[in-house]
C-alpha cells in the first residue's frame, strides 16, 4: 500500500511537471499506438484478416477525441494536487498555530504560578512586617497609656500625649497599608459586635481633641439626643475611618476648628459629618480623592498624604452598608460625610455584670515591653498573672500549675503559639490533662481573622496592645456565666484591708450578688473543709511513706486554694498556694508547717468571715 501511494505520487508529480499540453500530446501518441495495435490484434484474432479501413477510421476517431479526454484528465490531476498541497500547508499552519498556542498557554501558566507565588510571598512579608513593626509600636502605645494614668507634670503629660497620639496615628496608617493587601485578596471583612456607642464617641472625642491641640485647633462634637446607647457595629473599622478623616482635617487646617456631627437619619442609618476650616479641595479634585494613591495638592501646591487612607475608608464605608462623600470649597474648608448601617441592640449581659474577679492567667510572651504592658493591664483588673517567655516554659508551667486562662503570643523563640495550643489540645484529648482552659491568641498580626485562629487550635484572639473593652468582652464570653445575677446596689461598709480575708474582692461580690449569697458560699465552704482536711492529711501521711506521693498533697492543696479564694479567705488561700507548689525546693521542709497552719486556722478564719458578713447587714 505504501509503495502504491509512493508510485501514484511520483506519477502525479511527473504529470504536473510535463504540463497539460505536452502530457496531452504524449498521451495522444501513446493512445494512438495502443489503439492501432489493439485494433489490428482484435481484427486478426476475430476475423482472421485485417480490415485496414476500420483500423484507419478508429485511429482517426481516437486522435480526435483523446486530446480532450487527456487534457481534462490532466486538469483534474493538477486541481487535486493543488488541493492536496493547500491542505498540507493548512495542516502545517494549524500545527504551527497549535504549537504556538500551547507554548503561549505554558508561558501564561508559568506567569500565573509566578504571580501566585509572589502574592503568597507578599502576604507572608506583610504578616512578618505586621508583627515586627507593631510589637514596638504597641509597646509605645501601651506604656504611654499607663504613664498617662500616673502623676505627671503638665509638660510631661503633654509630651506623653504627643507620643501616644503619634503612635496611634502611625498604627492606623499601618492598618491602611495592611488593608491594601486584604483588598487585593478580597479578604477585608467586618467584625460586628455590641458596641457602647456613647463610650465610642467619647474615645473619638478624646483622640480628636488631643490631635487638634497639637495644631492649636479646636475640636467639638455635636451628637443628637436620640442616638442609641448600644449599636451592632465594627468599632475598630469605624474608628479607622474617623481617625483617617480627623487626621486629614488636622493636616489641612491651619487655624479654626474641626467639628464632628453625629445624626440618626433613619432607624438603622447613621451619619458622621466632619467639617473643618482648612484650605479646602479644588472642584477638579473632588472626584479623584477617593481613588487609590491619589494625593491632594496642599497649599504649597505639593502632594500631601499617602493616597491610601481615603480610598480604604471608602471601601470600609461601603462594607458597612453606607458611603463616604465630600463637599468642599477652596479656602473655606471641607465636609466629609460618612453614612453607615447599624442595628440598635440591648446592652449585652457581660456589660451589665462585672467580669470574673479571681482568675489565674498564664501570659506567654517573649517581648519584655509587651510583658510589662499586658501584665500591668491584667493586674490592674485584679488578676494573678504568671509569665512564660518561651513555648517550652509555657508548657512546663501549665503542667505544674493551675490556670483559668492562657494568653498565647503567636511568635515565640522556640515554637509558635499554635504549636503550644496543638500540643495542649492533643494531651487533653488523650486524657493526659483533666482540664483545658480557654486558649486565647495574642497577636499584632491583622492579616488573619478569628476563624483562622480557631482552625489552628485557639478559642479566640485578642489584638495587642490589650484593649480593656476587648479583654472585658472576651473574659465575659468565657467566664460570664459565673456572674448571671443582676448587679446589686448594696453598699459595703468597712472596706479596710484585712490580713485574713480579701475585703476588696468580698466587697465586689457583695455588690454584685448580695450578702446572703456570699454567706451561703462561706457556709458551704465550712461544710466542705473537714473533708478537704482529712483528704490532705491522708495524702500527707502517704507522702511520708513514699515521697513520690507529694503530687497528691499538692493536688488537694490546690483544691483548697481555689475554694478559699472563691469566698475571699485570703490567708487560707495563700497558705494553700504554698502547699500546692510542690516544685519549690523548700516545699519538703515547709509542707508540715503549712498543713498545720491550715488545720489550725481554717475554722477560726471562717467564723471570723461569717461575723464580718453579719456586720455588713446580712
Secondary structure in CASP SS format (residue, H / E / C, confidence):
PFRMAT SS
TARGET T0000
AUTHOR 0000-0000-0000
METHOD secondary structure of the structure
MODEL  1
X C 1.00
X H 1.00
X H 1.00
X H 1.00
X H 1.00
X H 1.00
X H 1.00
X H 1.00
X H 1.00
X H 1.00
X H 1.00
X H 1.00
X H 1.00
X H 1.00
X H 1.00
X H 1.00
X H 1.00
X H 1.00
X C 1.00
X H 1.00
X H 1.00
X H 1.00
X H 1.00
X H 1.00
X H 1.00
X H 1.00
X H 1.00
X H 1.00
X H 1.00
X H 1.00
X H 1.00
X H 1.00
X H 1.00
X H 1.00
X H 1.00
X H 1.00
X H 1.00
X H 1.00
X H 1.00
X H 1.00
X H 1.00
X H 1.00
X H 1.00
X H 1.00
X H 1.00
X H 1.00
X H 1.00
X C 1.00
X C 1.00
X C 1.00
X C 1.00
X H 1.00
X H 1.00
X H 1.00
X H 1.00
X H 1.00
X H 1.00
X H 1.00
X H 1.00
X H 1.00
X H 1.00
X H 1.00
X H 1.00
X H 1.00
X H 1.00
X H 1.00
X H 1.00
X H 1.00
X H 1.00
X H 1.00
X H 1.00
X H 1.00
X H 1.00
X H 1.00
X H 1.00
X H 1.00
X H 1.00
X H 1.00
X H 1.00
X H 1.00
X H 1.00
X H 1.00
X H 1.00
X H 1.00
X H 1.00
X H 1.00
X H 1.00
X H 1.00
X H 1.00
X H 1.00
X H 1.00
X H 1.00
X H 1.00
X H 1.00
X H 1.00
X H 1.00
X H 1.00
X H 1.00
X H 1.00
X H 1.00
X H 1.00
X H 1.00
X H 1.00
X H 1.00
X H 1.00
X H 1.00
X H 1.00
X H 1.00
X H 1.00
X H 1.00
X H 1.00
X H 1.00
X H 1.00
X H 1.00
X H 1.00
X H 1.00
X H 1.00
X H 1.00
X H 1.00
X H 1.00
X H 1.00
X H 1.00
X H 1.00
X H 1.00
X H 1.00
X H 1.00
X H 1.00
X H 1.00
X H 1.00
X H 1.00
X H 1.00
X H 1.00
X H 1.00
X H 1.00
X H 1.00
X H 1.00
X H 1.00
X H 1.00
X H 1.00
X H 1.00
X H 1.00
X H 1.00
X H 1.00
X H 1.00
X H 1.00
X H 1.00
X H 1.00
X H 1.00
X C 1.00
X C 1.00
X C 1.00
X C 1.00
X C 1.00
X H 1.00
X H 1.00
X H 1.00
X H 1.00
X H 1.00
X H 1.00
X H 1.00
X H 1.00
X H 1.00
X H 1.00
X H 1.00
X H 1.00
X H 1.00
X H 1.00
X H 1.00
X H 1.00
X H 1.00
X H 1.00
X H 1.00
X H 1.00
X H 1.00
X H 1.00
X H 1.00
X H 1.00
X H 1.00
X H 1.00
X H 1.00
X H 1.00
X H 1.00
X H 1.00
X H 1.00
X C 1.00
X C 1.00
X C 1.00
X C 1.00
X C 1.00
X C 1.00
X C 1.00
X C 1.00
X E 1.00
X E 1.00
X E 1.00
X E 1.00
X H 1.00
X H 1.00
X H 1.00
X H 1.00
X H 1.00
X H 1.00
X H 1.00
X H 1.00
X H 1.00
X H 1.00
X H 1.00
X H 1.00
X H 1.00
X H 1.00
X H 1.00
X H 1.00
X H 1.00
X H 1.00
X C 1.00
X C 1.00
X C 1.00
X E 1.00
X E 1.00
X E 1.00
X E 1.00
X E 1.00
X E 1.00
X C 1.00
X C 1.00
X C 1.00
X C 1.00
X C 1.00
X C 1.00
X E 1.00
X E 1.00
X E 1.00
X E 1.00
X C 1.00
X H 1.00
X H 1.00
X H 1.00
X H 1.00
X H 1.00
X H 1.00
X H 1.00
X H 1.00
X H 1.00
X H 1.00
X H 1.00
X H 1.00
X H 1.00
X H 1.00
X H 1.00
X H 1.00
X H 1.00
X C 1.00
X C 1.00
X C 1.00
X C 1.00
X C 1.00
X E 1.00
X E 1.00
X E 1.00
X E 1.00
X E 1.00
X E 1.00
X E 1.00
X E 1.00
X E 1.00
X E 1.00
X C 1.00
X C 1.00
X E 1.00
X E 1.00
X E 1.00
X E 1.00
X E 1.00
X E 1.00
X E 1.00
X E 1.00
X C 1.00
X C 1.00
X C 1.00
X C 1.00
X C 1.00
X C 1.00
X H 1.00
X H 1.00
X H 1.00
X H 1.00
X C 1.00
X C 1.00
X C 1.00
X C 1.00
X C 1.00
X C 1.00
X C 1.00
X C 1.00
X C 1.00
X E 1.00
X E 1.00
X C 1.00
X C 1.00
X C 1.00
X C 1.00
X C 1.00
X E 1.00
X E 1.00
X C 1.00
X C 1.00
X C 1.00
X C 1.00
X H 1.00
X H 1.00
X H 1.00
X H 1.00
X H 1.00
X H 1.00
X H 1.00
X H 1.00
X H 1.00
X H 1.00
X H 1.00
X C 1.00
X C 1.00
X C 1.00
X E 1.00
X E 1.00
X E 1.00
X E 1.00
X E 1.00
X E 1.00
X E 1.00
X C 1.00
X C 1.00
X C 1.00
X E 1.00
X E 1.00
X E 1.00
X E 1.00
X E 1.00
X E 1.00
X E 1.00
X E 1.00
X E 1.00
X C 1.00
X E 1.00
X E 1.00
X C 1.00
X C 1.00
X C 1.00
X C 1.00
X H 1.00
X H 1.00
X H 1.00
X H 1.00
X C 1.00
X C 1.00
X C 1.00
X C 1.00
X C 1.00
X C 1.00
X C 1.00
X E 1.00
X E 1.00
X E 1.00
X E 1.00
X E 1.00
X C 1.00
X C 1.00
X C 1.00
X H 1.00
X H 1.00
X H 1.00
X H 1.00
X H 1.00
X H 1.00
X H 1.00
X H 1.00
X H 1.00
X H 1.00
X H 1.00
X H 1.00
X H 1.00
X C 1.00
X C 1.00
X C 1.00
X E 1.00
X E 1.00
X E 1.00
X E 1.00
X E 1.00
X C 1.00
X C 1.00
X H 1.00
X H 1.00
X H 1.00
X H 1.00
X H 1.00
X H 1.00
X H 1.00
X H 1.00
X H 1.00
X H 1.00
X C 1.00
X C 1.00
X C 1.00
X C 1.00
X E 1.00
X E 1.00
X E 1.00
X E 1.00
X E 1.00
X C 1.00
X E 1.00
X C 1.00
X C 1.00
X C 1.00
X C 1.00
X E 1.00
X H 1.00
X H 1.00
X H 1.00
X H 1.00
X H 1.00
X H 1.00
X H 1.00
X H 1.00
X H 1.00
X H 1.00
X H 1.00
X H 1.00
X H 1.00
X C 1.00
X C 1.00
X C 1.00
X C 1.00
X C 1.00
X C 1.00
X C 1.00
X C 1.00
X E 1.00
X E 1.00
X E 1.00
X E 1.00
X E 1.00
X E 1.00
X C 1.00
X C 1.00
X C 1.00
X C 1.00
X C 1.00
X C 1.00
X H 1.00
X H 1.00
X H 1.00
X H 1.00
X H 1.00
X H 1.00
X C 1.00
X C 1.00
X C 1.00
X C 1.00
X E 1.00
X E 1.00
X E 1.00
X E 1.00
X C 1.00
X C 1.00
X C 1.00
X C 1.00
X H 1.00
X H 1.00
X H 1.00
X H 1.00
X H 1.00
X H 1.00
X H 1.00
X H 1.00
X H 1.00
X H 1.00
X H 1.00
X H 1.00
X H 1.00
X H 1.00
X H 1.00
X H 1.00
X C 1.00
X C 1.00
X C 1.00
X C 1.00
X C 1.00
X C 1.00
X C 1.00
X C 1.00
X C 1.00
X C 1.00
X C 1.00
X C 1.00
X C 1.00
X C 1.00
X C 1.00
X C 1.00
X C 1.00
X C 1.00
X C 1.00
X H 1.00
X H 1.00
X H 1.00
X H 1.00
X H 1.00
X H 1.00
X H 1.00
X H 1.00
X H 1.00
X H 1.00
X H 1.00
X C 1.00
X H 1.00
X H 1.00
X H 1.00
X H 1.00
X H 1.00
X H 1.00
X H 1.00
X H 1.00
X H 1.00
X H 1.00
X H 1.00
X H 1.00
X H 1.00
X H 1.00
X H 1.00
X H 1.00
X H 1.00
X H 1.00
X H 1.00
X H 1.00
X H 1.00
X H 1.00
X H 1.00
X H 1.00
X H 1.00
X H 1.00
X H 1.00
X H 1.00
X H 1.00
X H 1.00
X H 1.00
X C 1.00
X H 1.00
X H 1.00
X H 1.00
X H 1.00
X H 1.00
X H 1.00
X H 1.00
X H 1.00
X H 1.00
X H 1.00
X H 1.00
X H 1.00
X H 1.00
X H 1.00
X H 1.00
X H 1.00
X H 1.00
X H 1.00
X H 1.00
X H 1.00
X C 1.00
X C 1.00
X C 1.00
X H 1.00
X H 1.00
X H 1.00
X H 1.00
X H 1.00
X H 1.00
X H 1.00
X H 1.00
X H 1.00
X H 1.00
X H 1.00
X C 1.00
X C 1.00
X C 1.00
X C 1.00
X C 1.00
X C 1.00
X H 1.00
X H 1.00
X H 1.00
X H 1.00
X H 1.00
X H 1.00
X H 1.00
X H 1.00
X H 1.00
X H 1.00
X H 1.00
X H 1.00
X H 1.00
X H 1.00
X H 1.00
X H 1.00
X H 1.00
X H 1.00
X H 1.00
X H 1.00
X H 1.00
X H 1.00
X H 1.00
X H 1.00
X H 1.00
X H 1.00
X H 1.00
X H 1.00
X C 1.00
X C 1.00
X C 1.00
X C 1.00
END
